[in-house]
């Protein structure tokens, strides 16, 4: 069966980004000129996924508003003959077929994904974490879907990390299949360098078979009371094969303050309207820093 639906969880507290996330959703923080969540929605759409389930919670109303129609703004732009902006605003509200699902309490990523069970039904589906921005020649989620088509099994995306990353991410025990593809033999959440099986970390894109829902239901909460998706994947791989793909491209952890800065600088440099001016500005900053050192 084809992957047709995407789930984008956006109901977390975003504590790593406080105080910015005190009164506004992390997913609506802006990188260059788009909120984080729009990068994920566009990636899903580019991969042919037009049905998108967004998991939201209280204080996240700006997310549905962003993807909704805005007649007053559209009329205003039309009157002022700001046609390019008008087209961009209209394009956003017609990007996909959205379904909003509430997660009443932030009980973890696994729990957030479980909330999408009715929306997904009995079919394979994609999950995109909006605080991971991918900049890839082929959209990252499409790279996973291509493996899914061949293997008909769950596929998760991997990135090589340093020792610090082994304290931050789930790490797999890999069985190599090709240069970039691995079968996942085990998966441990944040093992730390001493206990890590490898340097291959699980990051924010997944294609799941629908059996993941049953595994999430069987997953007990961790020490912090959260249901972790990595624990559910560990249960799943005991029943059916799970694959991990080292993606081709670049990834920014924009849910983290430093990763957000990296994304802002590199993605701004990729925009032709900013590139030259911004480079000149950065060069000025570097030369001033050299003087100060
Ligand atoms: P994170 O692990 O980044 O958690 O979630 P978080 O709460 O947003 O942020 P920090 O770690 O406290 O800074 C990854 C994605 O999963 C969603 C988040 O909104 C984010 O987009 N999520 C997380 C949920 O939807 N529900 C949850 O219970 C937890």
py3Dmol code that shows the C-alpha trace and the ligand (Angstrom):
import py3Dmol

protein = """\
ATOM      1  CA  UNK A   1       0.000   0.000   0.000  1.00  0.00           C
ATOM      2  CA  UNK A   2       1.173   3.545  -0.772  1.00  0.00           C
ATOM      3  CA  UNK A   3       2.028   6.111   1.910  1.00  0.00           C
ATOM      4  CA  UNK A   4      -0.625   8.837   1.538  1.00  0.00           C
ATOM      5  CA  UNK A   5      -0.829  10.544   4.916  1.00  0.00           C
ATOM      6  CA  UNK A   6       1.542  12.578   7.060  1.00  0.00           C
ATOM      7  CA  UNK A   7       1.326  13.232  10.784  1.00  0.00           C
ATOM      8  CA  UNK A   8       3.054  16.297  12.235  1.00  0.00           C
ATOM      9  CA  UNK A   9       3.142  16.404  16.047  1.00  0.00           C
ATOM     10  CA  UNK A  10       3.128  19.978  17.380  1.00  0.00           C
ATOM     11  CA  UNK A  11       1.695  19.668  20.886  1.00  0.00           C
ATOM     12  CA  UNK A  12       4.894  19.781  22.978  1.00  0.00           C
ATOM     13  CA  UNK A  13       5.966  22.569  25.362  1.00  0.00           C
ATOM     14  CA  UNK A  14       9.230  23.448  23.604  1.00  0.00           C
ATOM     15  CA  UNK A  15      11.076  23.899  26.887  1.00  0.00           C
ATOM     16  CA  UNK A  16      14.494  24.023  25.197  1.00  0.00           C
ATOM     17  CA  UNK A  17      13.400  27.259  23.570  1.00  0.00           C
ATOM     18  CA  UNK A  18      12.053  29.129  26.601  1.00  0.00           C
ATOM     19  CA  UNK A  19      11.346  32.000  27.026  1.00  0.00           C
ATOM     20  CA  UNK A  20      10.428  32.300  23.299  1.00  0.00           C
ATOM     21  CA  UNK A  21       7.907  29.474  23.691  1.00  0.00           C
ATOM     22  CA  UNK A  22       6.221  30.778  26.838  1.00  0.00           C
ATOM     23  CA  UNK A  23       3.225  32.202  24.983  1.00  0.00           C
ATOM     24  CA  UNK A  24       3.789  31.090  21.382  1.00  0.00           C
ATOM     25  CA  UNK A  25       4.238  27.639  19.843  1.00  0.00           C
ATOM     26  CA  UNK A  26       7.796  26.554  19.066  1.00  0.00           C
ATOM     27  CA  UNK A  27       6.490  25.306  15.714  1.00  0.00           C
ATOM     28  CA  UNK A  28       5.596  28.905  14.760  1.00  0.00           C
ATOM     29  CA  UNK A  29       9.087  30.329  15.355  1.00  0.00           C
ATOM     30  CA  UNK A  30      10.298  31.832  12.107  1.00  0.00           C
ATOM     31  CA  UNK A  31      13.389  30.702  10.191  1.00  0.00           C
ATOM     32  CA  UNK A  32      14.135  33.391   7.562  1.00  0.00           C
ATOM     33  CA  UNK A  33      10.486  34.105   6.631  1.00  0.00           C
ATOM     34  CA  UNK A  34       8.499  30.927   7.322  1.00  0.00           C
ATOM     35  CA  UNK A  35       7.379  29.266  10.548  1.00  0.00           C
ATOM     36  CA  UNK A  36       9.160  25.980  11.292  1.00  0.00           C
ATOM     37  CA  UNK A  37       6.028  23.941  10.724  1.00  0.00           C
ATOM     38  CA  UNK A  38       5.620  25.208   7.155  1.00  0.00           C
ATOM     39  CA  UNK A  39       8.968  23.625   6.216  1.00  0.00           C
ATOM     40  CA  UNK A  40       7.630  20.201   7.280  1.00  0.00           C
ATOM     41  CA  UNK A  41       4.270  20.689   5.591  1.00  0.00           C
ATOM     42  CA  UNK A  42       5.996  21.657   2.339  1.00  0.00           C
ATOM     43  CA  UNK A  43       8.344  18.675   2.586  1.00  0.00           C
ATOM     44  CA  UNK A  44       5.353  16.330   3.001  1.00  0.00           C
ATOM     45  CA  UNK A  45       3.551  17.934   0.060  1.00  0.00           C
ATOM     46  CA  UNK A  46       6.670  17.679  -2.128  1.00  0.00           C
ATOM     47  CA  UNK A  47       6.719  13.960  -1.336  1.00  0.00           C
ATOM     48  CA  UNK A  48       3.107  13.653  -2.568  1.00  0.00           C
ATOM     49  CA  UNK A  49       1.470  13.509   0.897  1.00  0.00           C
ATOM     50  CA  UNK A  50      -1.584  15.736   0.663  1.00  0.00           C
ATOM     51  CA  UNK A  51      -3.478  14.570   3.751  1.00  0.00           C
ATOM     52  CA  UNK A  52      -1.819  15.998   6.819  1.00  0.00           C
ATOM     53  CA  UNK A  53      -2.813  15.373  10.437  1.00  0.00           C
ATOM     54  CA  UNK A  54      -1.477  18.081  12.748  1.00  0.00           C
ATOM     55  CA  UNK A  55      -1.340  17.212  16.438  1.00  0.00           C
ATOM     56  CA  UNK A  56      -1.964  20.358  18.467  1.00  0.00           C
ATOM     57  CA  UNK A  57      -2.923  21.386  21.998  1.00  0.00           C
ATOM     58  CA  UNK A  58      -4.093  24.438  23.915  1.00  0.00           C
ATOM     59  CA  UNK A  59      -2.239  27.670  23.028  1.00  0.00           C
ATOM     60  CA  UNK A  60      -1.462  26.412  19.506  1.00  0.00           C
ATOM     61  CA  UNK A  61      -4.305  28.191  17.659  1.00  0.00           C
ATOM     62  CA  UNK A  62      -1.890  30.140  15.474  1.00  0.00           C
ATOM     63  CA  UNK A  63      -0.973  26.870  13.708  1.00  0.00           C
ATOM     64  CA  UNK A  64      -4.447  26.214  12.180  1.00  0.00           C
ATOM     65  CA  UNK A  65      -4.760  29.971  11.560  1.00  0.00           C
ATOM     66  CA  UNK A  66      -1.534  29.960   9.555  1.00  0.00           C
ATOM     67  CA  UNK A  67      -2.813  27.292   7.148  1.00  0.00           C
ATOM     68  CA  UNK A  68      -6.366  28.712   6.958  1.00  0.00           C
ATOM     69  CA  UNK A  69      -7.801  31.205   4.490  1.00  0.00           C
ATOM     70  CA  UNK A  70      -7.485  34.892   5.431  1.00  0.00           C
ATOM     71  CA  UNK A  71     -10.144  36.809   3.426  1.00  0.00           C
ATOM     72  CA  UNK A  72      -9.443  40.226   5.052  1.00  0.00           C
ATOM     73  CA  UNK A  73      -5.725  40.001   4.375  1.00  0.00           C
ATOM     74  CA  UNK A  74      -6.334  38.689   0.847  1.00  0.00           C
ATOM     75  CA  UNK A  75      -8.740  41.580   0.066  1.00  0.00           C
ATOM     76  CA  UNK A  76      -6.244  44.054   1.451  1.00  0.00           C
ATOM     77  CA  UNK A  77      -3.381  42.657  -0.659  1.00  0.00           C
ATOM     78  CA  UNK A  78      -5.616  42.605  -3.725  1.00  0.00           C
ATOM     79  CA  UNK A  79      -6.605  46.244  -3.251  1.00  0.00           C
ATOM     80  CA  UNK A  80      -2.981  47.259  -2.804  1.00  0.00           C
ATOM     81  CA  UNK A  81      -2.048  45.217  -5.894  1.00  0.00           C
ATOM     82  CA  UNK A  82       0.520  43.201  -3.926  1.00  0.00           C
ATOM     83  CA  UNK A  83       0.001  40.256  -6.222  1.00  0.00           C
ATOM     84  CA  UNK A  84       3.064  38.174  -5.363  1.00  0.00           C
ATOM     85  CA  UNK A  85       2.296  38.331  -1.645  1.00  0.00           C
ATOM     86  CA  UNK A  86      -1.361  37.542  -2.348  1.00  0.00           C
ATOM     87  CA  UNK A  87      -0.407  34.448  -4.325  1.00  0.00           C
ATOM     88  CA  UNK A  88       1.946  33.298  -1.565  1.00  0.00           C
ATOM     89  CA  UNK A  89      -0.712  33.758   1.121  1.00  0.00           C
ATOM     90  CA  UNK A  90      -3.273  31.834  -0.984  1.00  0.00           C
ATOM     91  CA  UNK A  91      -0.775  29.074  -1.768  1.00  0.00           C
ATOM     92  CA  UNK A  92      -0.240  28.411   1.953  1.00  0.00           C
ATOM     93  CA  UNK A  93      -3.958  27.929   2.623  1.00  0.00           C
ATOM     94  CA  UNK A  94      -4.228  25.448  -0.264  1.00  0.00           C
ATOM     95  CA  UNK A  95      -1.069  23.450   0.444  1.00  0.00           C
ATOM     96  CA  UNK A  96      -2.793  20.323   1.719  1.00  0.00           C
ATOM     97  CA  UNK A  97      -5.885  18.779   3.228  1.00  0.00           C
ATOM     98  CA  UNK A  98      -5.406  19.412   6.981  1.00  0.00           C
ATOM     99  CA  UNK A  99      -6.931  17.588   9.896  1.00  0.00           C
ATOM    100  CA  UNK A 100      -6.344  18.946  13.428  1.00  0.00           C
ATOM    101  CA  UNK A 101      -6.133  16.494  16.282  1.00  0.00           C
ATOM    102  CA  UNK A 102      -5.853  17.454  19.962  1.00  0.00           C
ATOM    103  CA  UNK A 103      -3.396  15.925  22.379  1.00  0.00           C
ATOM    104  CA  UNK A 104      -4.892  16.950  25.714  1.00  0.00           C
ATOM    105  CA  UNK A 105      -1.720  16.472  27.727  1.00  0.00           C
ATOM    106  CA  UNK A 106       1.868  16.460  26.495  1.00  0.00           C
ATOM    107  CA  UNK A 107       2.540  12.842  27.440  1.00  0.00           C
ATOM    108  CA  UNK A 108       5.364  12.360  24.956  1.00  0.00           C
ATOM    109  CA  UNK A 109       5.941  11.950  21.234  1.00  0.00           C
ATOM    110  CA  UNK A 110       4.690   8.335  21.212  1.00  0.00           C
ATOM    111  CA  UNK A 111       1.444   9.440  22.826  1.00  0.00           C
ATOM    112  CA  UNK A 112       1.105  12.343  20.356  1.00  0.00           C
ATOM    113  CA  UNK A 113       1.433   9.923  17.420  1.00  0.00           C
ATOM    114  CA  UNK A 114      -1.141   7.581  19.001  1.00  0.00           C
ATOM    115  CA  UNK A 115      -3.659  10.465  18.860  1.00  0.00           C
ATOM    116  CA  UNK A 116      -3.566  10.201  15.047  1.00  0.00           C
ATOM    117  CA  UNK A 117      -4.792   6.593  14.910  1.00  0.00           C
ATOM    118  CA  UNK A 118      -8.326   7.404  13.676  1.00  0.00           C
ATOM    119  CA  UNK A 119      -6.970   9.828  11.077  1.00  0.00           C
ATOM    120  CA  UNK A 120      -4.425   7.287   9.790  1.00  0.00           C
ATOM    121  CA  UNK A 121      -6.487   4.081   9.928  1.00  0.00           C
ATOM    122  CA  UNK A 122      -4.921   0.814   8.805  1.00  0.00           C
ATOM    123  CA  UNK A 123      -2.334   2.145   6.382  1.00  0.00           C
ATOM    124  CA  UNK A 124       1.342   3.091   6.382  1.00  0.00           C
ATOM    125  CA  UNK A 125       1.985   6.752   7.214  1.00  0.00           C
ATOM    126  CA  UNK A 126       4.750   9.326   7.536  1.00  0.00           C
ATOM    127  CA  UNK A 127       5.679  11.304  10.653  1.00  0.00           C
ATOM    128  CA  UNK A 128       7.590  14.587  10.404  1.00  0.00           C
ATOM    129  CA  UNK A 129       8.830  16.434  13.498  1.00  0.00           C
ATOM    130  CA  UNK A 130       8.511  20.125  12.697  1.00  0.00           C
ATOM    131  CA  UNK A 131      11.533  21.247  14.703  1.00  0.00           C
ATOM    132  CA  UNK A 132      13.824  19.266  12.388  1.00  0.00           C
ATOM    133  CA  UNK A 133      14.364  21.189   9.154  1.00  0.00           C
ATOM    134  CA  UNK A 134      15.814  19.148   6.300  1.00  0.00           C
ATOM    135  CA  UNK A 135      17.431  20.699   3.274  1.00  0.00           C
ATOM    136  CA  UNK A 136      17.939  17.800   0.850  1.00  0.00           C
ATOM    137  CA  UNK A 137      18.186  17.257  -2.913  1.00  0.00           C
ATOM    138  CA  UNK A 138      15.276  14.781  -2.560  1.00  0.00           C
ATOM    139  CA  UNK A 139      12.879  15.655   0.311  1.00  0.00           C
ATOM    140  CA  UNK A 140      13.981  13.590   3.311  1.00  0.00           C
ATOM    141  CA  UNK A 141      10.578  11.970   3.849  1.00  0.00           C
ATOM    142  CA  UNK A 142      10.549  10.974   0.157  1.00  0.00           C
ATOM    143  CA  UNK A 143      13.896   9.219   0.618  1.00  0.00           C
ATOM    144  CA  UNK A 144      12.258   7.143   3.384  1.00  0.00           C
ATOM    145  CA  UNK A 145       9.127   6.474   1.316  1.00  0.00           C
ATOM    146  CA  UNK A 146      11.324   5.094  -1.480  1.00  0.00           C
ATOM    147  CA  UNK A 147      12.834   2.561   0.953  1.00  0.00           C
ATOM    148  CA  UNK A 148       9.348   1.756   2.273  1.00  0.00           C
ATOM    149  CA  UNK A 149       8.164   0.953  -1.281  1.00  0.00           C
ATOM    150  CA  UNK A 150      10.928  -1.604  -1.629  1.00  0.00           C
ATOM    151  CA  UNK A 151      10.898  -3.123   1.879  1.00  0.00           C
ATOM    152  CA  UNK A 152       7.207  -2.707   2.853  1.00  0.00           C
ATOM    153  CA  UNK A 153       8.386  -2.085   6.414  1.00  0.00           C
ATOM    154  CA  UNK A 154       8.941   0.753   8.867  1.00  0.00           C
ATOM    155  CA  UNK A 155      11.813   3.090   7.938  1.00  0.00           C
ATOM    156  CA  UNK A 156      13.394   5.682  10.225  1.00  0.00           C
ATOM    157  CA  UNK A 157      15.930   8.340   9.355  1.00  0.00           C
ATOM    158  CA  UNK A 158      19.444   8.243  10.823  1.00  0.00           C
ATOM    159  CA  UNK A 159      22.243  10.724  11.350  1.00  0.00           C
ATOM    160  CA  UNK A 160      25.780  10.101  12.621  1.00  0.00           C
ATOM    161  CA  UNK A 161      26.373  11.909  15.918  1.00  0.00           C
ATOM    162  CA  UNK A 162      29.253  12.663  18.284  1.00  0.00           C
ATOM    163  CA  UNK A 163      29.363  11.622  21.962  1.00  0.00           C
ATOM    164  CA  UNK A 164      27.142  14.525  22.954  1.00  0.00           C
ATOM    165  CA  UNK A 165      24.506  13.267  20.485  1.00  0.00           C
ATOM    166  CA  UNK A 166      24.530   9.861  22.190  1.00  0.00           C
ATOM    167  CA  UNK A 167      23.153  11.616  25.297  1.00  0.00           C
ATOM    168  CA  UNK A 168      20.445  13.388  23.275  1.00  0.00           C
ATOM    169  CA  UNK A 169      19.033  10.863  20.791  1.00  0.00           C
ATOM    170  CA  UNK A 170      17.919   7.249  20.414  1.00  0.00           C
ATOM    171  CA  UNK A 171      20.843   5.161  19.105  1.00  0.00           C
ATOM    172  CA  UNK A 172      20.505   2.000  17.002  1.00  0.00           C
ATOM    173  CA  UNK A 173      22.357  -1.281  16.827  1.00  0.00           C
ATOM    174  CA  UNK A 174      22.770  -1.542  13.038  1.00  0.00           C
ATOM    175  CA  UNK A 175      22.985  -4.483  10.664  1.00  0.00           C
ATOM    176  CA  UNK A 176      24.390  -2.973   7.437  1.00  0.00           C
ATOM    177  CA  UNK A 177      22.489  -3.658   4.203  1.00  0.00           C
ATOM    178  CA  UNK A 178      24.177  -1.093   1.962  1.00  0.00           C
ATOM    179  CA  UNK A 179      26.233   2.080   2.439  1.00  0.00           C
ATOM    180  CA  UNK A 180      23.286   4.045   3.744  1.00  0.00           C
ATOM    181  CA  UNK A 181      20.685   1.441   4.674  1.00  0.00           C
ATOM    182  CA  UNK A 182      20.662  -0.608   7.888  1.00  0.00           C
ATOM    183  CA  UNK A 183      18.318  -3.044   9.535  1.00  0.00           C
ATOM    184  CA  UNK A 184      17.683  -1.863  13.092  1.00  0.00           C
ATOM    185  CA  UNK A 185      18.464  -4.682  15.528  1.00  0.00           C
ATOM    186  CA  UNK A 186      17.983  -2.684  18.711  1.00  0.00           C
ATOM    187  CA  UNK A 187      17.159   0.857  19.674  1.00  0.00           C
ATOM    188  CA  UNK A 188      17.984   2.566  22.962  1.00  0.00           C
ATOM    189  CA  UNK A 189      16.880   6.083  23.963  1.00  0.00           C
ATOM    190  CA  UNK A 190      19.762   8.387  25.051  1.00  0.00           C
ATOM    191  CA  UNK A 191      22.228   5.586  25.994  1.00  0.00           C
ATOM    192  CA  UNK A 192      25.273   7.872  26.397  1.00  0.00           C
ATOM    193  CA  UNK A 193      28.670   7.085  24.808  1.00  0.00           C
ATOM    194  CA  UNK A 194      29.508   4.223  27.205  1.00  0.00           C
ATOM    195  CA  UNK A 195      26.412   2.195  26.284  1.00  0.00           C
ATOM    196  CA  UNK A 196      25.788   3.287  22.669  1.00  0.00           C
ATOM    197  CA  UNK A 197      25.834   0.461  20.077  1.00  0.00           C
ATOM    198  CA  UNK A 198      26.921   2.861  17.314  1.00  0.00           C
ATOM    199  CA  UNK A 199      26.999   6.526  16.357  1.00  0.00           C
ATOM    200  CA  UNK A 200      23.745   6.224  14.370  1.00  0.00           C
ATOM    201  CA  UNK A 201      21.015   8.354  15.923  1.00  0.00           C
ATOM    202  CA  UNK A 202      17.293   8.412  15.192  1.00  0.00           C
ATOM    203  CA  UNK A 203      16.067  11.890  14.199  1.00  0.00           C
ATOM    204  CA  UNK A 204      12.783  13.449  13.127  1.00  0.00           C
ATOM    205  CA  UNK A 205      11.371  11.596  10.109  1.00  0.00           C
ATOM    206  CA  UNK A 206       9.652   8.184  10.073  1.00  0.00           C
ATOM    207  CA  UNK A 207       7.499   5.979   7.848  1.00  0.00           C
ATOM    208  CA  UNK A 208       5.500   3.579  10.003  1.00  0.00           C
ATOM    209  CA  UNK A 209       3.405   0.539   9.353  1.00  0.00           C
ATOM    210  CA  UNK A 210       0.072   0.854  11.251  1.00  0.00           C
ATOM    211  CA  UNK A 211       1.196  -1.816  13.765  1.00  0.00           C
ATOM    212  CA  UNK A 212       3.127   0.981  15.521  1.00  0.00           C
ATOM    213  CA  UNK A 213      -0.131   2.073  17.201  1.00  0.00           C
ATOM    214  CA  UNK A 214      -0.475  -1.246  19.028  1.00  0.00           C
ATOM    215  CA  UNK A 215       3.167  -0.992  20.121  1.00  0.00           C
ATOM    216  CA  UNK A 216       2.669   2.555  21.451  1.00  0.00           C
ATOM    217  CA  UNK A 217      -0.316   1.300  23.481  1.00  0.00           C
ATOM    218  CA  UNK A 218       1.949  -1.368  24.988  1.00  0.00           C
ATOM    219  CA  UNK A 219       4.742   1.114  25.792  1.00  0.00           C
ATOM    220  CA  UNK A 220       4.946   2.144  29.454  1.00  0.00           C
ATOM    221  CA  UNK A 221       5.777   5.772  30.299  1.00  0.00           C
ATOM    222  CA  UNK A 222       9.470   6.475  30.968  1.00  0.00           C
ATOM    223  CA  UNK A 223      10.951   7.964  34.170  1.00  0.00           C
ATOM    224  CA  UNK A 224       9.629  11.402  33.202  1.00  0.00           C
ATOM    225  CA  UNK A 225       6.127  10.032  32.580  1.00  0.00           C
ATOM    226  CA  UNK A 226       6.436  10.333  28.767  1.00  0.00           C
ATOM    227  CA  UNK A 227       5.606   7.647  26.212  1.00  0.00           C
ATOM    228  CA  UNK A 228       8.637   7.600  23.933  1.00  0.00           C
ATOM    229  CA  UNK A 229       8.298   6.627  20.280  1.00  0.00           C
ATOM    230  CA  UNK A 230      11.760   5.001  20.418  1.00  0.00           C
ATOM    231  CA  UNK A 231      10.482   2.510  23.040  1.00  0.00           C
ATOM    232  CA  UNK A 232       7.509   1.677  20.792  1.00  0.00           C
ATOM    233  CA  UNK A 233       9.868   1.180  17.807  1.00  0.00           C
ATOM    234  CA  UNK A 234      11.947  -1.228  19.946  1.00  0.00           C
ATOM    235  CA  UNK A 235       8.752  -3.286  20.539  1.00  0.00           C
ATOM    236  CA  UNK A 236       7.873  -3.103  16.828  1.00  0.00           C
ATOM    237  CA  UNK A 237      11.261  -4.393  15.665  1.00  0.00           C
ATOM    238  CA  UNK A 238      10.807  -7.482  17.817  1.00  0.00           C
ATOM    239  CA  UNK A 239       7.753  -8.318  15.604  1.00  0.00           C
ATOM    240  CA  UNK A 240       8.666  -7.013  12.136  1.00  0.00           C
ATOM    241  CA  UNK A 241      11.763  -5.608  10.407  1.00  0.00           C
ATOM    242  CA  UNK A 242      12.580  -1.934  10.885  1.00  0.00           C
ATOM    243  CA  UNK A 243      15.082  -0.161   8.614  1.00  0.00           C
ATOM    244  CA  UNK A 244      17.206   2.925   9.159  1.00  0.00           C
ATOM    245  CA  UNK A 245      18.366   5.206   6.345  1.00  0.00           C
ATOM    246  CA  UNK A 246      21.268   7.644   6.463  1.00  0.00           C
ATOM    247  CA  UNK A 247      19.644  10.470   4.512  1.00  0.00           C
ATOM    248  CA  UNK A 248      21.348  12.593   1.878  1.00  0.00           C
ATOM    249  CA  UNK A 249      21.281  16.304   2.668  1.00  0.00           C
ATOM    250  CA  UNK A 250      21.500  18.638   5.600  1.00  0.00           C
ATOM    251  CA  UNK A 251      19.472  18.725   8.811  1.00  0.00           C
ATOM    252  CA  UNK A 252      19.005  21.457  11.409  1.00  0.00           C
ATOM    253  CA  UNK A 253      17.718  20.803  14.908  1.00  0.00           C
ATOM    254  CA  UNK A 254      15.756  24.040  14.977  1.00  0.00           C
ATOM    255  CA  UNK A 255      14.028  23.145  18.272  1.00  0.00           C
ATOM    256  CA  UNK A 256      17.362  23.895  19.918  1.00  0.00           C
ATOM    257  CA  UNK A 257      18.629  27.479  20.135  1.00  0.00           C
ATOM    258  CA  UNK A 258      21.997  26.789  18.494  1.00  0.00           C
ATOM    259  CA  UNK A 259      20.493  24.627  15.732  1.00  0.00           C
ATOM    260  CA  UNK A 260      17.963  27.372  15.081  1.00  0.00           C
ATOM    261  CA  UNK A 261      20.767  29.900  14.585  1.00  0.00           C
ATOM    262  CA  UNK A 262      22.557  27.525  12.180  1.00  0.00           C
ATOM    263  CA  UNK A 263      19.347  27.035  10.183  1.00  0.00           C
ATOM    264  CA  UNK A 264      18.721  30.775  10.041  1.00  0.00           C
ATOM    265  CA  UNK A 265      22.215  31.611   8.759  1.00  0.00           C
ATOM    266  CA  UNK A 266      22.543  28.756   6.249  1.00  0.00           C
ATOM    267  CA  UNK A 267      19.030  28.993   4.843  1.00  0.00           C
ATOM    268  CA  UNK A 268      19.314  32.781   4.551  1.00  0.00           C
ATOM    269  CA  UNK A 269      22.561  32.326   2.593  1.00  0.00           C
ATOM    270  CA  UNK A 270      20.696  30.044   0.173  1.00  0.00           C
ATOM    271  CA  UNK A 271      18.225  32.800  -0.706  1.00  0.00           C
ATOM    272  CA  UNK A 272      19.372  34.829  -3.638  1.00  0.00           C
ATOM    273  CA  UNK A 273      17.678  38.020  -2.388  1.00  0.00           C
ATOM    274  CA  UNK A 274      19.760  37.956   0.820  1.00  0.00           C
ATOM    275  CA  UNK A 275      22.889  36.054  -0.095  1.00  0.00           C
ATOM    276  CA  UNK A 276      25.311  38.808  -1.104  1.00  0.00           C
ATOM    277  CA  UNK A 277      24.252  41.375   1.482  1.00  0.00           C
ATOM    278  CA  UNK A 278      24.166  38.811   4.239  1.00  0.00           C
ATOM    279  CA  UNK A 279      27.621  37.442   3.315  1.00  0.00           C
ATOM    280  CA  UNK A 280      29.045  40.943   3.396  1.00  0.00           C
ATOM    281  CA  UNK A 281      27.426  41.485   6.787  1.00  0.00           C
ATOM    282  CA  UNK A 282      28.866  38.214   8.130  1.00  0.00           C
ATOM    283  CA  UNK A 283      32.331  39.145   6.849  1.00  0.00           C
ATOM    284  CA  UNK A 284      32.089  42.444   8.724  1.00  0.00           C
ATOM    285  CA  UNK A 285      31.072  40.590  11.881  1.00  0.00           C
ATOM    286  CA  UNK A 286      34.019  38.168  11.534  1.00  0.00           C
ATOM    287  CA  UNK A 287      36.548  40.961  11.032  1.00  0.00           C
ATOM    288  CA  UNK A 288      35.234  42.806  14.121  1.00  0.00           C
ATOM    289  CA  UNK A 289      35.434  39.569  16.131  1.00  0.00           C
ATOM    290  CA  UNK A 290      39.055  39.067  15.031  1.00  0.00           C
ATOM    291  CA  UNK A 291      39.925  42.561  16.255  1.00  0.00           C
ATOM    292  CA  UNK A 292      38.280  41.781  19.628  1.00  0.00           C
ATOM    293  CA  UNK A 293      40.180  38.515  20.023  1.00  0.00           C
TER     294      UNK A 293
END
"""
ligand_1 = """\
29
LIG
P 10.416 17.515 21.389
O 11.110 16.312 21.838
O 11.215 18.575 20.736
O 9.627 18.095 22.668
O 9.220 17.061 20.476
P 9.064 19.533 22.958
O 8.228 19.441 24.182
O 8.390 20.161 21.781
O 10.372 20.411 23.183
P 11.466 20.394 24.336
O 12.253 19.139 24.157
O 10.729 20.486 25.645
O 12.251 21.631 24.062
C 9.331 16.828 19.074
C 7.995 17.181 18.431
O 6.955 16.395 19.019
C 5.919 17.218 19.534
C 6.555 18.597 19.734
O 5.583 19.631 19.593
C 7.630 18.655 18.661
O 7.142 19.194 17.460
N 5.388 16.649 20.795
C 6.217 16.304 21.814
C 4.022 16.484 20.924
O 3.248 16.779 19.981
N 3.524 15.995 22.087
C 4.324 15.648 23.140
O 3.795 15.196 24.190
C 5.716 15.811 22.988
"""
view = py3Dmol.view(width=600, height=400)
view.addModel(protein, "pdb")
view.setStyle({"model": 0}, {"cartoon": {"style": "trace"}})
view.addModel(ligand_1, "xyz")
view.setStyle({"model": 1}, {"stick": {}})
view.zoomTo()
view.show()
